[in-house]
Amino acid sequence: MSRQASIMGNATFERIASHVRIPLYRNAYALMLSSATTSGLGLLYWMLAARLYSASQVGTSAAVVSTMVLLSSLAQLNLKGALTRFIPVAGRATSRLIRYAYLISVALSALVASAFLAGVDIFAPAARFLKADLGLALWFILSTMAWSIFVLQDSALTGLRQTVWVPIENTLFGVAKIVLLIICSAALPQHGIFASWTIPSLAVLLPVNLLIFRKLVPEHMASSENRSAPIETGQVARFVAGDYVGSLFAEVSTSLLPVLVLTQAGASANAYFYLAWVIAYSLQLISMNLSTSLTVEGSRDQRRVELYARRVIVHMARLMTPAVLVVVIAAPSILRLFGSDYSLAGANVLRLLAFSAIPFSVNALYLSVARVRRQIKGMILVQGTLCVLALALSDLLIHEFSITGVGIAWLAAQSIVAVVLLLTELRPLWKAPVIRGSEGAV
């Protein structure tokens, strides 16, 4: 009996190992591991923040962090999408592609952050304290610049098919944030959250990019030379321009929601909403990571993009369905970790945001396939529609239902677009012929 059990165990292990060796899944699982550790550490981070700082401080700091992320996203021109799309076939141009992405994003980050501070009284009066102190203003600008590289380096690692480094990097970042959060609660009570968020992002840039440019890029160029294609500046520019417009809608909708809540409902309400948003966002990362892996592998072999898409949507369903159910059922208990007020005020919005992860996965799948095929107009239309629906409905419903109205708006926006895509653009995928080949190649 024990011999049979051992044989069955070895066979199961071999199936799992064989499955994980497939690049489409291996890279996705590495990104999901990164998201899981980041989300877990993020949960601990905000739980401590809720206990070490007042609800008003948490709400204001969350809005500042969201603003920094939004400005950085504006300045990145969604070059992270270009890196995952073109690095797989860039060959000897890989290093130049990454360096130009960094340079452009850093320069634009400094410009956009400075412009924001100059007009902060108009854009976000609640954050005018950022420019009241010159040192704090310079810190905000530098942090925005650093955050751009911090985001792009993950995309570079993903495009290089070296996602195993992403969870290592982000785990170190998450742990450093928590340590600094505790230290800064006494040393910098007003700006401790922002300090603990930004200082670690600066610290990891040098070691990660030494790894990228000294080791991983040369290895990638040597191994992909036979599959490389000439990367024309105009080709990349057209892709970036179109992809940027679409991604801008996505970034605006997600980053402006906490700012909208802060403006319409106040700092304390935003604290309750923001922590529910952070938890629910971790569910969205499952489909985002699988879709990113689909983009990389589909770019390497576009003939198999339909096959990859079918496999990805099945994996999304398997992974997300139980995760969503757990969050929906345990929402009050999860938020109680932050305090009883967070549980009472945020449980319903957390449930709604968790449910929205299911239609969100359908939309993410479409965007990944469209990115591989360079269907820019479709990407802009889908992301623009999601942005307009989410913000317009949130602004309408927040007055009637407070932060729960924002959850209703987000779920409605994602569901409407997902249903339309399933009936139109994604429908042909399920009827596409299967390209036969070895499992390992897929």
Secondary structure, 3 states (H helix, E strand, C coil): CHHHHHHHHHHHHHHHHHHHHCHHHHHHHHHHHHHHHHHHHHHHHHHHHHHHCCHHHHHHHHHHHHHHHHHHHHHHCCHHHHHHHHHHHCHHHHHHHHHHHHHHHHHHHHHHHHHHHHCHHHHCHHHCHHHHCHHHHHHHHHHHHHHHHHHHHHHHHHHCCCCCHHHHHHHHHHHHHHHHHHHHHHHCCCCHHHHHHHHHHHHCHHHHHHHHHHHHHHHHHHHCHHHCCCCCHHHHHHHHHHHHHHHHHHHHHHHHHHHHHHHHHCHHHHHHHHHHHHHHHHHHHHHHHHHHHHHHHHHHCHHHHHHHHHHHHHHHHHHHHHHHHHHHHHHHHHHHCCCHHHHHHHHHHHHHHHHCHHHHHHHHHHHHHHHHHCCHHHHHHHHHHHHHHHHHHHHHHHHHHCHHHHHHHHHHHHHHHHHHHHHCCCHHHHHCCCCCCCHHHC
